[in-house]
Amino acid sequence: MGDGPRKRGAPPAADPASDPASERAQYEAADQQRIRQQWLAGEQPQCPYCAVTMHSRTIGGGSFGLGYARRRIWLLCPHCHRSAIFDSARATRN
């Protein structure tokens, strides 16, 4: 059954067409804007595809002599694994 033996403990192979993780794990620009707006409004952002609450992680960046340090927010969907990242101060991608 399938393409050979599975490793012990590995789940059975899913149909790639029905697996949300097999899609491109990126949001469209409009989706990213909606997520940023939710975050800036103090709401818990919801994944536009799955309608589940996204997990957030802060990402600090050292200045490395640049004179500033970025503070980014990384929002991840626990279901489809898409993510969005933006600068928390400016609410922009870069």
N, C-alpha and C positions, 0 to 999 in steps of 0.2 A: 504494500500500500504506500503510495507516494514515491519519492525519489531516493529511497534507501532507508536505512534504520535511523531512528531519531536518537538523539542523546538522551540519557536517562534524566527524567524530570522535565524534559522539554515539552511544551504544549504541542498539540497537533497543529500542523500547518493550516493556517486560515486561508480562505479564499481571498487573494490579493484585491479583487474588485470590491470586496466588502470591508476591507481593513482601512480605517481612517488614517492610520499611520503611514500607509503606502502612498498617500497623496503628498503633494508638496507641503511641507510643514511650515508654510508661511501664510501670513494674512495679506489680503489685498490692502492697498493704501487706505481705502475708505474704512475697512475694518480696524486698521491700526489707529486711525483718527478717532473712531468711536470708543475704542478701548482707552486711549489717552484721555478723552473727555470724561469718561467714567472715573478714571483714577484721579484726575484733577478735581472733580466734584466731590471727592471723598467717598465715593461708592466702591464696592467690591466689583471689579470688572468681571463681566461674564463673557465667555467664549462665544463669538457670533455664530459659530458652527454647531457647538454642542450645548450651549445654554447652561454651562456649569461654571461655578466660581473659579477664577484663575488663581494660581499661586503666585505670590510675588517674592522677588529676591532683590536686595539692593546690591549693586556692584560699585565698589569704590575704585577709583583709578588714581594712582599716584601722579603727582605733577611731573616727576622726572625732569625737573628744570624748566618746565613750560610755564610756570607761574600760576597755574590753576590745577585744580583736581576735579575731575568729573564725578558726578554722583548719578548713576544710572539706575533705572528700575527695569527689571526683567520680569515680565509676566508670562506665565506658562500655563497652558491648558493641561490638566492632569489626564484628560481623556484622549484627545487627538494629538497631543504633543506639539501643537503649534505654539509659537511664542512671539512676543513683541518686546522690543527694548527701546527705551528712550531716555534722554537726559531729563532728570527730575526737575531741575531748575527752569529749563527752557521748554520742556515738553516737546522736544524735537528728537528726531532720530540721531542726529549728529551733534 
